[in-house]
Amino acid sequence: MSTVFDCRDDSQILAGMRHARQAIARGELIVLPTDTVYGIAADAFSPAAVQRLLDAKGRGRDMPPPVLVAGQDMLGALVEEIPAAVQNLVDAFWPGGLTIVLPAQPSLTWDLGETKGTVAVRMPDRRVALELLAETGPLAVSSANLTGRDAAIIASDAQEMLGDSVAVYLEEGYSENGVPSTIVDATSLVATPDGETPLVRILREGAISREQLAEVLGELLEPEERPAEAEESPVGDE
């Protein structure tokens, strides 16, 4: 049986956060607010929990979930390297609606799905999410909806779709903009095949515009006339 906590109510927020932490520790799923859309979250280091997340959404392992972090230190622990251009993106847009794909730290023991050795990472700009992440560590998080349906922008919408597959719902009102994060692939900045130019590719346009990215990346941003195909994205949505 799912439990819903209204985090706008001071009398419920502490209990909600405690139950959410406990659910994550048990390998269960929670729904939490972010600055983009509501997310369904699981312990990123529990393969069974991640599989439970994919099953709840009706999604296969070919669309692994992104990972939310509480700050740059967590990012550094998850990825092989943080190139200077990626650091510039982090400084400009985190916390916020930008998900960055990089080669994952090879020493990590986890299974997010068919990631091809990468991980998609974002730091959300929402107090409840950041406080929870600071206590749980990185969480695998995808948009809180069934595959093929609109992402939830309030917890009740997520509950209508996901029901008792989620143990705890943290309600905090409507998302600030309801627009999913922009996803960029920066893997070529770490490992570029001979003869190729390292470029950052936009896998999905969302909360952060191409123009904003171009201001930070300059010529490192892949030209618009060479758009990435949506099916090439190595991650699911958030």
N, CA, C and O of each residue as an XYZ file, in Angstrom:
952
protein
N       0.847     -1.191      0.000
C       0.000      0.000      0.000
C       0.890      1.252      0.000
O       1.769      1.387      0.852
N       0.668      2.153     -0.939
C       1.461      3.369     -1.045
C       1.071      4.372      0.044
O      -0.054      4.367      0.543
N       2.029      5.229      0.399
C       1.789      6.309      1.344
C       2.139      7.624      0.673
O       3.164      7.732     -0.001
N       1.284      8.627      0.858
C       1.499      9.951      0.268
C       1.773     10.944      1.390
O       1.046     10.991      2.382
N       2.827     11.736      1.225
C       3.159     12.777      2.193
C       3.195     14.122      1.473
O       3.831     14.257      0.427
N       2.516     15.103      2.032
C       2.502     16.451      1.465
C       3.649     17.246      2.077
O       3.575     17.672      3.230
N       4.706     17.443      1.300
C       5.908     18.101      1.805
C       5.740     19.613      1.947
O       6.659     20.297      2.396
N       4.587     20.133      1.572
C       4.286     21.544      1.831
C       3.787     21.745      3.251
O       3.687     22.874      3.730
N       3.476     20.650      3.916
C       2.956     20.664      5.283
C       4.105     20.319      6.234
O       4.656     19.219      6.183
N       4.456     21.270      7.098
C       5.581     21.044      8.011
C       5.380     19.828      8.897
O       6.354     19.221      9.344
N       4.139     19.466      9.155
C       3.873     18.316     10.011
C       4.067     16.982      9.287
O       4.111     15.931      9.927
N       4.185     17.020      7.953
C       4.331     15.793      7.181
C       5.717     15.615      6.563
O       6.109     14.492      6.247
N       6.464     16.704      6.387
C       7.683     16.607      5.595
C       8.742     15.722      6.246
O       9.401     14.951      5.548
N       8.921     15.809      7.558
C       9.942     14.989      8.203
C       9.598     13.510      8.116
O      10.467     12.681      7.845
N       8.325     13.175      8.346
C       7.891     11.783      8.231
C       8.025     11.298      6.789
O       8.441     10.166      6.542
N       7.667     12.168      5.837
C       7.777     11.784      4.435
C       9.206     11.490      4.029
O       9.470     10.498      3.349
N      10.126     12.341      4.438
C      11.531     12.127      4.105
C      12.064     10.846      4.754
O      12.823     10.100      4.137
N      11.660     10.603      5.996
C      12.106      9.386      6.681
C      11.580      8.136      5.974
O      12.334      7.192      5.735
N      10.307      8.131      5.646
C       9.738      6.973      4.949
C      10.359      6.794      3.566
O      10.554      5.665      3.116
N      10.668      7.895      2.895
C      11.303      7.799      1.575
C      12.695      7.177      1.698
O      13.052      6.302      0.909
N      13.476      7.619      2.671
C      14.809      7.034      2.890
C      14.711      5.550      3.184
O      15.487      4.750      2.661
N      13.759      5.189      4.019
C      13.601      3.780      4.378
C      13.181      2.946      3.178
O      13.644      1.818      3.007
N      12.312      3.495      2.354
C      11.880      2.770      1.154
C      13.056      2.547      0.206
O      13.227      1.449     -0.323
N      13.859      3.575     -0.009
C      15.032      3.429     -0.870
C      15.964      2.352     -0.314
O      16.476      1.525     -1.068
N      16.183      2.362      0.999
C      17.074      1.389      1.633
C      16.547     -0.034      1.466
O      17.332     -0.981      1.426
N      15.243     -0.194      1.370
C      14.646     -1.526      1.182
C      14.597     -1.943     -0.276
O      14.147     -3.047     -0.586
N      15.053     -1.079     -1.181
C      15.012     -1.411     -2.600
C      13.686     -1.111     -3.249
O      13.395     -1.602     -4.339
N      12.863     -0.291     -2.574
C      11.554      0.074     -3.117
C      11.642      1.372     -3.903
O      12.698      2.003     -3.967
N      10.526      1.762     -4.496
C      10.475      2.950     -5.340
C       9.777      4.089     -4.614
O       8.890      3.869     -3.789
N      10.191      5.305     -4.933
C       9.503      6.494     -4.434
C       9.247      7.432     -5.612
O       9.882      7.318     -6.660
N       8.318      8.350     -5.427
C       8.109      9.450     -6.371
C       8.441     10.734     -5.637
O       7.985     10.958     -4.515
N       9.242     11.582     -6.282
C       9.677     12.827     -5.649
C       9.574     13.989     -6.625
O       9.635     13.790     -7.838
N       9.417     15.206     -6.101
C       9.355     16.379     -6.972
C      10.751     16.797     -7.421
O      11.709     16.711     -6.653
N      10.859     17.244     -8.653
C      12.077     17.906     -9.122
C      11.659     19.210     -9.782
O      10.468     19.503     -9.887
N      12.631     19.987    -10.224
C      12.325     21.263    -10.847
C      11.804     21.110    -12.267
O      11.261     22.061    -12.830
N      11.961     19.931    -12.853
C      11.467     19.710    -14.214
C      10.103     19.022    -14.155
O       9.073     19.676    -14.321
N      10.089     17.711    -13.921
C       8.851     16.960    -13.732
C       9.044     16.053    -12.524
O      10.155     15.927    -12.008
N       7.959     15.419    -12.071
C       8.104     14.468    -10.962
C       8.870     13.243    -11.450
O       8.733     12.824    -12.599
N       9.686     12.671    -10.546
C      10.491     11.529    -10.914
C      10.162     10.305    -10.078
O       9.753     10.423     -8.923
N      10.342      9.126    -10.670
C      10.251      7.872     -9.942
C      11.683      7.425     -9.691
O      12.487      7.344    -10.620
N      12.001      7.134     -8.425
C      13.395      6.974     -8.019
C      13.643      5.628     -7.361
O      12.764      5.043     -6.729
N      14.891      5.153     -7.536
C      15.345      3.905     -6.927
C      16.817      4.048     -6.579
O      17.510      4.905     -7.126
N      17.290      3.215     -5.677
C      18.712      3.161     -5.341
C      19.508      2.815     -6.598
O      19.327      1.743     -7.176
N      20.390      3.725     -7.021
C      21.141      3.513     -8.261
C      22.074      2.315     -8.181
O      22.478      1.775     -9.211
N      22.423      1.893     -6.965
C      23.369      0.797     -6.795
C      22.688     -0.527     -6.469
O      23.355     -1.493     -6.095
N      21.373     -0.577     -6.607
C      20.625     -1.820     -6.425
C      20.042     -2.254     -7.763
O      19.035     -1.694     -8.197
N      20.652     -3.246     -8.436
C      20.115     -3.689     -9.728
C      18.651     -4.103     -9.653
O      17.885     -3.847    -10.582
N      18.255     -4.745     -8.547
C      16.861     -5.167     -8.422
C      15.932     -3.960     -8.350
O      14.851     -3.970     -8.939
N      16.352     -2.915     -7.627
C      15.525     -1.713     -7.516
C      15.419     -1.004     -8.854
O      14.341     -0.537     -9.222
N      16.528     -0.916     -9.590
C      16.498     -0.280    -10.910
C      15.579     -1.055    -11.849
O      14.821     -0.456    -12.612
N      15.644     -2.383    -11.795
C      14.757     -3.195    -12.637
C      13.307     -2.972    -12.238
O      12.423     -2.940    -13.095
N      13.058     -2.819    -10.948
C      11.704     -2.534    -10.473
C      11.207     -1.201    -11.040
O      10.035     -1.071    -11.393
N      12.088     -0.228    -11.122
C      11.738      1.073    -11.709
C      11.359      0.910    -13.178
O      10.337      1.431    -13.624
N      12.193      0.181    -13.928
C      11.903     -0.014    -15.352
C      10.586     -0.761    -15.544
O       9.801     -0.432    -16.434
N      10.349     -1.772    -14.702
C       9.109     -2.546    -14.812
C       7.892     -1.669    -14.499
O       6.859     -1.779    -15.160
N       8.016     -0.802    -13.496
C       6.895      0.057    -13.118
C       6.490      0.979    -14.263
O       5.308      1.264    -14.454
N       7.482      1.444    -15.023
C       7.209      2.339    -16.151
C       6.831      1.588    -17.417
O       6.335      2.191    -18.369
N       7.061      0.264    -17.443
C       6.835     -0.493    -18.659
C       7.918     -0.252    -19.688
O       7.651     -0.155    -20.886
N       9.141     -0.155    -19.204
C      10.280      0.218    -20.056
C      11.333     -0.883    -20.036
O      11.484     -1.587    -19.037
N      12.070     -1.033    -21.155
C      13.117     -2.038    -21.240
C      14.469     -1.506    -20.805
O      14.632     -0.313    -20.548
N      15.431     -2.406    -20.727
C      16.777     -2.053    -20.303
C      17.513     -1.214    -21.339
O      18.579     -0.667    -21.055
N      16.946     -1.109    -22.544
C      17.579     -0.306    -23.581
C      17.409      1.188    -23.342
O      17.993      1.999    -24.061
N      16.607      1.568    -22.330
C      16.448      2.983    -21.977
C      16.758      3.152    -20.494
O      15.845      3.345    -19.691
N      18.028      3.081    -20.124
C      18.411      3.178    -18.704
C      18.083      4.547    -18.131
O      18.114      5.546    -18.850
N      17.771      4.598    -16.846
C      17.410      5.881    -16.224
C      18.629      6.746    -15.963
O      19.723      6.224    -15.746
N      18.457      8.061    -15.980
C      19.507      8.964    -15.515
C      19.709      8.812    -14.012
O      18.936      8.135    -13.334
N      20.747      9.446    -13.509
C      21.046      9.426    -12.082
C      21.040     10.858    -11.561
O      21.699     11.730    -12.127
N      20.299     11.099    -10.485
C      20.295     12.406     -9.847
C      21.310     12.429     -8.713
O      21.467     11.446     -7.989
N      21.994     13.553     -8.563
C      23.009     13.715     -7.528
C      22.737     14.998     -6.751
O      22.022     15.890     -7.208
N      23.338     15.062     -5.546
C      23.137     16.230     -4.695
C      24.144     17.336     -4.959
O      23.980     18.452     -4.467
N      25.191     17.040     -5.734
C      26.203     18.059     -5.975
C      27.332     17.546     -6.837
O      27.318     16.405     -7.299
N      28.322     18.416     -7.049
C      29.423     18.084     -7.951
C      30.308     16.967     -7.413
O      30.902     16.222     -8.192
N      30.403     16.840     -6.101
C      31.218     15.753     -5.550
C      30.674     14.399     -5.970
O      31.443     13.496     -6.301
N      29.357     14.250     -5.959
C      28.745     12.993     -6.396
C      28.991     12.762     -7.876
O      29.239     11.632     -8.296
N      28.927     13.823     -8.671
C      29.226     13.687    -10.099
C      30.628     13.130    -10.288
O      30.825     12.194    -11.061
N      31.603     13.699     -9.587
C      32.975     13.247     -9.720
C      33.169     11.802     -9.344
O      34.064     11.144     -9.875
N      32.349     11.284     -8.432
C      32.460      9.887     -8.012
C      31.839      8.925     -9.017
O      32.130      7.730     -8.991
N      30.980      9.438     -9.907
C      30.250      8.566    -10.828
C      30.850      8.496    -12.214
O      30.621      7.524    -12.934
N      31.622      9.517    -12.613
C      32.107      9.578    -13.994
C      33.615      9.396    -14.052
O      34.329      9.616    -13.074
N      34.074      8.989    -15.222
C      35.498      8.740    -15.418
C      36.318     10.019    -15.347
O      37.430     10.031    -14.819
N      35.754     11.096    -15.885
C      36.487     12.363    -15.967
C      35.487     13.499    -16.147
O      34.423     13.313    -16.737
N      35.835     14.670    -15.637
C      35.011     15.863    -15.866
C      35.827     16.833    -16.718
O      36.646     17.575    -16.176
N      35.624     16.845    -18.047
C      36.360     17.778    -18.906
C      36.039     19.229    -18.546
O      35.008     19.514    -17.937
N      36.923     20.129    -18.923
C      36.740     21.544    -18.606
C      35.413     22.076    -19.133
O      34.742     22.850    -18.451
N      35.026     21.667    -20.346
C      33.762     22.154    -20.920
C      32.563     21.672    -20.112
O      31.578     22.396    -19.967
N      32.642     20.454    -19.588
C      31.556     19.933    -18.758
C      31.502     20.693    -17.445
O      30.416     20.996    -16.950
N      32.652     21.002    -16.878
C      32.672     21.804    -15.661
C      32.016     23.154    -15.899
O      31.316     23.672    -15.029
N      32.240     23.722    -17.074
C      31.596     24.998    -17.410
C      30.076     24.854    -17.474
O      29.343     25.740    -17.036
N      29.605     23.719    -18.028
C      28.164     23.471    -18.074
C      27.592     23.329    -16.666
O      26.532     23.874    -16.356
N      28.297     22.600    -15.830
C      27.852     22.409    -14.452
C      27.779     23.747    -13.725
O      26.810     24.034    -13.022
N      28.819     24.564    -13.905
C      28.841     25.865    -13.240
C      27.695     26.762    -13.713
O      27.160     27.560    -12.943
N      27.329     26.618    -14.984
C      26.299     27.490    -15.557
C      24.879     27.018    -15.261
O      23.987     27.842    -15.057
N      24.658     25.708    -15.235
C      23.282     25.213    -15.262
C      22.890     24.297    -14.108
O      21.735     23.876    -14.035
N      23.805     23.980    -13.212
C      23.444     23.155    -12.050
C      23.372     24.000    -10.802
O      24.186     24.909    -10.644
N      22.445     23.747     -9.914
C      21.342     22.805    -10.107
C      20.365     23.335    -11.149
O      20.156     24.543    -11.263
N      19.770     22.413    -11.908
C      18.862     22.848    -12.957
C      18.582     21.763    -13.970
O      18.894     20.591    -13.758
N      17.983     22.177    -15.085
C      17.423     21.240    -16.045
C      18.367     20.760    -17.121
O      17.993     20.733    -18.293
N      19.590     20.378    -16.757
C      20.548     19.856    -17.733
C      21.079     18.509    -17.266
O      21.661     18.401    -16.187
N      20.873     17.479    -18.089
C      21.409     16.138    -17.851
C      22.612     15.934    -18.761
O      22.541     16.185    -19.964
N      23.720     15.476    -18.179
C      24.980     15.342    -18.918
C      25.386     13.875    -18.968
O      25.489     13.218    -17.932
N      25.615     13.367    -20.169
C      26.054     11.984    -20.357
C      27.572     11.949    -20.497
O      28.149     12.652    -21.326
N      28.212     11.115    -19.669
C      29.660     10.964    -19.671
C      30.011      9.489    -19.488
O      29.160      8.711    -19.057
N      31.248      9.082    -19.807
C      31.672      7.719    -19.481
C      31.612      7.507    -17.967
O      32.059      8.351    -17.189
N      31.055      6.372    -17.569
C      30.925      6.081    -16.146
C      32.263      5.667    -15.551
O      33.133      5.151    -16.252
N      32.416      5.895    -14.264
C      33.592      5.439    -13.531
C      33.663      3.903    -13.630
O      32.750      3.220    -13.167
N      34.734      3.355    -14.226
C      34.794      1.902    -14.456
C      34.737      1.071    -13.186
O      34.327     -0.088    -13.233
N      35.137      1.632    -12.059
C      35.197      0.852    -10.821
C      33.837      0.665    -10.161
O      33.717     -0.112     -9.214
N      32.806      1.365    -10.644
C      31.496      1.282    -10.004
C      30.839     -0.072    -10.256
O      30.913     -0.623    -11.355
N      30.203     -0.591     -9.223
C      29.459     -1.842     -9.340
C      27.972     -1.511     -9.314
O      27.383     -1.322     -8.250
N      27.376     -1.445    -10.498
C      25.953     -1.163    -10.598
C      25.445     -1.649    -11.935
O      26.228     -2.085    -12.779
N      24.139     -1.577    -12.139
C      23.531     -2.025    -13.387
C      22.289     -1.186    -13.650
O      21.204     -1.466    -13.141
N      22.481     -0.148    -14.460
C      21.370      0.737    -14.799
C      20.647      0.302    -16.068
O      19.626      0.884    -16.434
N      21.171     -0.713    -16.737
C      20.631     -1.135    -18.022
C      21.717     -1.097    -19.069
O      22.905     -1.152    -18.749
N      21.312     -1.004    -20.313
C      22.271     -1.025    -21.429
C      22.822      0.381    -21.660
O      22.383      1.093    -22.562
N      23.782      0.763    -20.836
C      24.316      2.124    -20.854
C      25.505      2.300    -21.788
O      25.908      3.428    -22.071
N      26.073      1.192    -22.271
C      27.282      1.244    -23.105
C      28.424      1.970    -22.383
O      29.225      2.679    -22.993
N      28.467      1.768    -21.074
C      29.564      2.328    -20.300
C      29.422      3.788    -19.949
O      30.392      4.414    -19.522
N      28.230      4.350    -20.120
C      28.010      5.772    -19.818
C      27.038      5.918    -18.659
O      26.405      4.954    -18.229
N      26.934      7.142    -18.165
C      25.921      7.463    -17.173
C      25.441      8.880    -17.446
O      26.234      9.757    -17.788
N      24.144      9.101    -17.293
C      23.537     10.419    -17.479
C      23.256     11.006    -16.106
O      22.545     10.392    -15.311
N      23.799     12.183    -15.811
C      23.760     12.725    -14.454
C      23.152     14.124    -14.454
O      23.378     14.918    -15.367
N      22.371     14.407    -13.405
C      21.788     15.737    -13.246
C      21.691     16.078    -11.769
O      21.492     15.202    -10.928
N      21.832     17.356    -11.465
C      21.584     17.874    -10.119
C      20.309     18.705    -10.182
O      20.302     19.765    -10.807
N      19.230     18.249     -9.548
C      17.956     18.972     -9.633
C      17.958     20.231     -8.769
O      18.747     20.354     -7.833
N      17.079     21.147     -9.092
C      16.967     22.395     -8.347
C      15.661     22.386     -7.558
O      14.752     23.172     -7.824
N      15.585     21.489     -6.590
C      14.390     21.381     -5.736
C      14.844     20.940     -4.354
O      15.560     19.947     -4.223
N      14.439     21.659     -3.336
C      14.957     21.429     -1.983
C      14.715     20.011     -1.496
O      15.634     19.373     -0.982
N      13.499     19.506     -1.646
C      13.173     18.169     -1.152
C      14.068     17.126     -1.820
O      14.603     16.236     -1.159
N      14.223     17.249     -3.134
C      15.052     16.288     -3.863
C      16.505     16.352     -3.400
O      17.131     15.315     -3.183
N      17.038     17.547     -3.248
C      18.441     17.695     -2.857
C      18.688     17.185     -1.444
O      19.705     16.540     -1.190
N      17.776     17.466     -0.526
C      17.944     16.978      0.838
C      17.886     15.454      0.894
O      18.639     14.827      1.639
N      16.999     14.867      0.114
C      16.912     13.407      0.084
C      18.168     12.798     -0.522
O      18.711     11.833      0.017
N      18.636     13.354     -1.644
C      19.838     12.844     -2.299
C      21.058     12.949     -1.396
O      21.926     12.077     -1.429
N      21.136     13.996     -0.594
C      22.259     14.152      0.319
C      22.306     13.025      1.344
O      23.372     12.705      1.872
N      21.153     12.423      1.626
C      21.098     11.354      2.615
C      21.155      9.965      1.988
O      21.727      9.048      2.577
N      20.577      9.797      0.812
C      20.535      8.471      0.188
C      21.728      8.200     -0.711
O      22.080      7.044     -0.949
N      22.360      9.271     -1.219
C      23.333      9.104     -2.283
C      22.628      9.102     -3.626
O      21.419      9.325     -3.684
N      23.353      8.857     -4.706
C      22.774      8.937     -6.054
C      21.550      8.040     -6.227
O      21.526      6.902     -5.759
N      20.544      8.570     -6.901
C      19.327      7.818     -7.184
C      19.108      7.714     -8.683
O      19.266      8.694     -9.411
N      18.744      6.525     -9.138
C      18.286      6.349    -10.509
C      16.875      6.924    -10.585
O      15.991      6.500     -9.840
N      16.662      7.881    -11.476
C      15.379      8.588    -11.522
C      14.943      8.772    -12.965
O      15.705      9.251    -13.806
N      13.714      8.387    -13.233
C      13.106      8.639    -14.532
C      11.801      9.372    -14.303
O      11.308      9.423    -13.177
N      11.240      9.936    -15.348
C       9.989     10.675    -15.179
C       8.899      9.749    -14.640
O       8.815      8.584    -15.028
N       8.071     10.275    -13.747
C       7.078      9.474    -13.034
C       5.822      9.308    -13.878
O       4.823     10.001    -13.683
N       5.898      8.383    -14.809
C       4.764      8.114    -15.693
C       4.935      6.741    -16.321
O       6.028      6.174    -16.316
N       3.860      6.223    -16.853
C       3.960      5.024    -17.678
C       4.528      5.414    -19.034
O       4.239      6.499    -19.539
N       5.327      4.546    -19.622
C       5.909      4.824    -20.928
C       4.806      5.110    -21.946
O       3.843      4.352    -22.069
N       4.964      6.203    -22.665
C       3.975      6.598    -23.660
C       2.967      7.602    -23.172
O       2.188      8.137    -23.962
N       2.967      7.870    -21.868
C       2.055      8.870    -21.317
C       2.844     10.091    -20.859
O       4.059     10.018    -20.670
N       2.151     11.210    -20.682
C       2.826     12.443    -20.290
C       3.446     12.304    -18.909
O       2.908     11.631    -18.030
N       4.601     12.962    -18.738
C       5.262     12.967    -17.440
C       4.397     13.688    -16.415
O       3.743     14.681    -16.734
N       4.395     13.186    -15.185
C       3.596     13.780    -14.119
C       4.202     15.107    -13.679
O       5.416     15.220    -13.508
N       3.351     16.102    -13.497
C       3.815     17.392    -12.985
C       3.270     17.659    -11.585
O       3.461     18.741    -11.030
N       2.589     16.662    -11.022
C       2.121     16.693     -9.640
C       2.023     15.234     -9.191
O       1.767     14.350    -10.008
N       2.223     14.981     -7.905
C       2.333     13.600     -7.433
C       1.052     12.803     -7.685
O       1.119     11.605     -7.960
N      -0.104     13.444     -7.594
C      -1.357     12.714     -7.801
C      -1.447     12.140     -9.205
O      -2.019     11.068     -9.401
N      -0.886     12.844    -10.186
C      -0.858     12.306    -11.552
C       0.002     11.050    -11.615
O      -0.360     10.069    -12.265
N       1.146     11.089    -10.933
C       2.023      9.924    -10.902
C       1.335      8.748    -10.219
O       1.441      7.611    -10.677
N       0.637      9.021     -9.132
C      -0.034      7.952     -8.394
C      -1.125      7.304     -9.232
O      -1.333      6.093     -9.164
N      -1.814      8.106    -10.014
C      -2.864      7.551    -10.881
C      -2.294      6.553    -11.879
O      -2.947      5.566    -12.218
N      -1.064      6.810    -12.355
C      -0.435      5.928    -13.338
C       0.321      4.759    -12.705
O       0.270      3.638    -13.210
N       1.016      5.019    -11.611
C       1.965      4.037    -11.072
C       1.430      3.259     -9.877
O       1.917      2.168     -9.581
N       0.438      3.807     -9.193
C      -0.237      3.085     -8.128
C       0.677      2.529     -7.062
O       1.594      3.208     -6.598
N       0.422      1.272     -6.668
C       1.157      0.651     -5.567
C       2.509      0.092     -5.972
O       3.179     -0.537     -5.153
N       2.930      0.304     -7.215
C       4.302     -0.071     -7.577
C       5.301      0.859     -6.902
O       6.491      0.553     -6.822
N       4.808      2.002     -6.413
C       5.620      2.987     -5.692
C       5.242      2.945     -4.218
O       4.059      2.949     -3.879
N       6.251      2.904     -3.331
C       5.983      2.799     -1.894
C       5.616      4.136     -1.271
O       4.722      4.209     -0.428
N       6.310      5.200     -1.688
C       6.134      6.519     -1.068
C       6.028      7.588     -2.147
O       6.847      7.642     -3.064
N       5.017      8.435     -2.030
C       4.862      9.593     -2.904
C       5.107     10.853     -2.082
O       4.459     11.075     -1.060
N       6.046     11.672     -2.537
C       6.307     12.962     -1.909
C       5.668     14.048     -2.766
O       6.106     14.311     -3.886
N       4.635     14.669     -2.229
C       3.890     15.709     -2.937
C       4.443     17.077     -2.558
O       4.680     17.352     -1.382
N       4.648     17.939     -3.563
C       5.083     19.307     -3.283
C       4.473     20.286     -4.278
O       5.081     21.296     -4.631
N       3.260     19.968     -4.723
C       2.607     20.863     -5.665
C       3.103     20.661     -7.084
O       3.851     19.724     -7.365
N       2.687     21.539     -7.969
C       3.036     21.419     -9.375
C       4.516     21.722     -9.616
O       5.108     22.569     -8.946
N       5.101     21.013    -10.585
C       6.475     21.300    -10.989
C       6.565     22.733    -11.476
O       5.585     23.305    -11.955
N       7.755     23.306    -11.346
C       7.935     24.715    -11.688
C       7.662     24.997    -13.158
O       7.060     26.017    -13.494
N       8.106     24.087    -14.047
C       7.866     24.353    -15.469
C       7.284     23.163    -16.222
O       6.744     23.340    -17.314
N       7.379     21.964    -15.674
C       6.815     20.796    -16.327
C       7.531     20.389    -17.597
O       7.026     19.563    -18.357
N       8.712     20.962    -17.840
C       9.495     20.638    -19.036
C      10.651     19.735    -18.640
O      11.428     20.096    -17.757
N      10.791     18.562    -19.270
C      11.903     17.673    -18.926
C      13.256     18.339    -19.164
O      13.358     19.340    -19.872
N      14.279     17.767    -18.563
C      15.620     18.327    -18.717
C      16.128     18.174    -20.142
O      15.716     17.274    -20.875
N      17.018     19.057    -20.512
C      17.788     18.891    -21.748
C      18.870     17.847    -21.484
O      19.495     17.847    -20.424
N      19.087     16.958    -22.452
C      20.122     15.927    -22.315
C      21.207     16.184    -23.345
O      20.927     16.313    -24.537
N      22.463     16.260    -22.874
C      23.588     16.409    -23.791
C      24.560     15.249    -23.597
O      24.751     14.760    -22.483
N      25.159     14.826    -24.680
C      26.150     13.752    -24.672
C      27.537     14.369    -24.804
O      27.899     14.896    -25.856
N      28.308     14.297    -23.719
C      29.660     14.871    -23.710
C      30.734     13.794    -23.698
O      31.884     14.072    -23.359
N      30.373     12.562    -24.065
C      31.334     11.460    -23.973
C      32.538     11.657    -24.888
O      33.635     11.200    -24.568
N      32.349     12.330    -26.021
C      33.465     12.493    -26.950
C      34.544     13.410    -26.393
O      35.675     13.403    -26.880
N      34.205     14.202    -25.372
C      35.212     15.065    -24.763
C      36.192     14.268    -23.914
O      37.278     14.747    -23.588
N      35.800     13.042    -23.557
C      36.658     12.168    -22.752
C      37.399     11.181    -23.631
O      38.596     10.961    -23.452
N      36.691     10.584    -24.582
C      37.298      9.581    -25.459
C      36.813      9.808    -26.878
O      35.683      9.454    -27.213
N      37.658     10.396    -27.713
C      37.299     10.698    -29.096
C      38.079      9.791    -30.041
O      39.308      9.771    -29.984
N      37.395      9.032    -30.916
C      38.105      8.207    -31.891
C      39.016      9.050    -32.772
O      38.734     10.218    -33.039
N      40.117      8.443    -33.221
C      41.062      9.152    -34.077
C      40.358      9.715    -35.312
O      39.543      9.039    -35.940
N      40.684     10.949    -35.642
C      40.134     11.577    -36.835
C      38.812     12.269    -36.619
O      38.307     12.923    -37.532
N      38.233     12.146    -35.433
C      36.961     12.801    -35.152
C      37.170     14.011    -34.249
O      38.095     14.049    -33.438
N      36.294     14.996    -34.407
C      36.357     16.203    -33.597
C      35.459     16.045    -32.375
O      34.283     15.714    -32.523
N      35.984     16.274    -31.174
C      35.134     16.155    -29.987
C      34.066     17.241    -29.961
O      34.377     18.430    -30.019
N      32.816     16.827    -29.874
C      31.684     17.752    -29.838
C      30.673     17.287    -28.801
O      30.564     16.095    -28.513
N      29.949     18.222    -28.257
C      28.848     17.908    -27.359
C      27.567     17.856    -28.184
O      27.230     18.814    -28.879
N      26.858     16.738    -28.104
C      25.626     16.548    -28.875
C      24.409     16.762    -27.989
O      24.395     16.345    -26.831
N      23.407     17.401    -28.527
C      22.120     17.508    -27.838
C      21.298     16.276    -28.193
O      20.938     16.071    -29.352
N      21.004     15.458    -27.184
C      20.181     14.272    -27.401
C      18.701     14.589    -27.287
O      17.868     13.974    -27.953
N      18.384     15.553    -26.439
C      16.993     15.992    -26.301
C      16.977     17.432    -25.833
O      17.620     17.770    -24.839
N      16.251     18.281    -26.535
C      16.091     19.663    -26.093
C      14.965     19.736    -25.075
O      13.925     19.094    -25.225
N      15.195     20.536    -24.028
C      14.207     20.644    -22.973
C      14.350     21.959    -22.238
O      14.264     23.029    -22.841
N      14.569     21.879    -20.931
C      14.552     23.066    -20.077
C      15.662     24.058    -20.397
O      15.483     25.261    -20.206
N      16.806     23.577    -20.880
C      17.918     24.449    -21.264
C      17.973     24.517    -22.785
O      18.032     23.478    -23.443
N      17.955     25.700    -23.348
C      17.864     25.869    -24.789
C      19.222     25.683    -25.475
O      20.272     25.763    -24.837
N      19.175     25.434    -26.776
C      20.411     25.361    -27.567
C      21.199     26.663    -27.459
O      22.427     26.647    -27.370
N      20.497     27.778    -27.466
C      21.174     29.073    -27.390
C      21.935     29.218    -26.073
O      23.050     29.738    -26.052
N      21.338     28.763    -24.984
C      22.023     28.820    -23.695
C      23.262     27.931    -23.686
O      24.308     28.320    -23.166
N      23.143     26.742    -24.259
C      24.286     25.830    -24.329
C      25.398     26.421    -25.195
O      26.579     26.316    -24.862
N      25.012     27.037    -26.300
C      26.003     27.602    -27.214
C      26.799     28.720    -26.551
O      27.985     28.891    -26.833
N      26.156     29.475    -25.676
C      26.865     30.547    -24.974
C      27.997     30.007    -24.113
O      29.010     30.680    -23.920
N      27.829     28.798    -23.599
C      28.841     28.194    -22.734
C      29.845     27.373    -23.533
O      31.045     27.423    -23.262
N      29.362     26.621    -24.513
C      30.214     25.668    -25.219
C      30.887     26.231    -26.466
O      31.945     25.747    -26.869
N      30.292     27.234    -27.072
C      30.854     27.776    -28.306
C      30.938     26.718    -29.387
O      29.948     26.045    -29.677
N      32.116     26.561    -29.991
C      32.300     25.642    -31.118
C      32.283     24.174    -30.694
O      32.267     23.289    -31.550
N      32.286     23.906    -29.408
C      32.219     22.515    -28.953
C      30.811     21.934    -29.051
O      30.638     20.722    -28.918
N      29.797     22.779    -29.282
C      28.437     22.296    -29.446
C      28.221     21.850    -30.885
O      28.502     22.599    -31.820
N      27.731     20.652    -31.060
C      27.478     20.130    -32.403
C      26.532     21.063    -33.156
O      25.508     21.469    -32.608
N      26.858     21.411    -34.404
C      26.010     22.329    -35.175
C      24.581     21.815    -35.312
O      24.338     20.609    -35.338
N      23.655     22.739    -35.399
C      22.243     22.375    -35.451
C      21.900     21.597    -36.704
O      20.957     20.806    -36.699
N      22.651     21.804    -37.779
C      22.332     21.086    -39.013
C      22.722     19.627    -38.964
O      22.498     18.881    -39.918
N      23.321     19.212    -37.824
C      23.656     17.800    -37.653
C      22.999     17.290    -36.378
O      23.695     16.909    -35.437
N      21.649     17.277    -36.333
C      20.966     16.894    -35.092
C      21.150     15.418    -34.785
O      21.248     14.586    -35.687
N      21.195     15.110    -33.490
C      21.255     13.718    -33.068
C      19.870     13.090    -33.205
O      18.859     13.727    -32.910
N      19.833     11.846    -33.652
C      18.564     11.141    -33.762
C      18.091     10.747    -32.367
O      18.896     10.346    -31.527
N      16.784     10.858    -32.120
C      16.249     10.610    -30.786
C      16.549      9.203    -30.317
O      16.808      8.984    -29.134
N      16.517      8.208    -31.268
C      16.706      6.839    -30.854
C      18.149      6.545    -30.445
O      18.424      5.476    -29.899
N      19.081      7.478    -30.700
C      20.456      7.249    -30.305
C      20.698      7.566    -28.838
O      21.752      7.231    -28.297
N      19.736      8.206    -28.191
C      19.921      8.579    -26.795
C      20.162      7.358    -25.940
O      19.375      6.413    -25.989
N      21.247      7.348    -25.140
C      21.555      6.187    -24.313
C      20.816      6.173    -23.000
O      21.059      5.294    -22.174
N      19.913      7.123    -22.775
C      19.229      7.192    -21.494
C      17.741      7.372    -21.710
O      17.279      7.761    -22.783
N      17.006      7.072    -20.644
C      15.588      7.362    -20.646
C      15.353      8.814    -20.286
O      16.276      9.628    -20.321
N      14.093      9.146    -19.932
C      13.762     10.549    -19.714
C      13.752     10.891    -18.234
O      13.556     10.033    -17.372
N      13.966     12.149    -17.974
C      13.781     12.700    -16.623
C      13.621     14.218    -16.759
O      13.451     14.913    -15.757
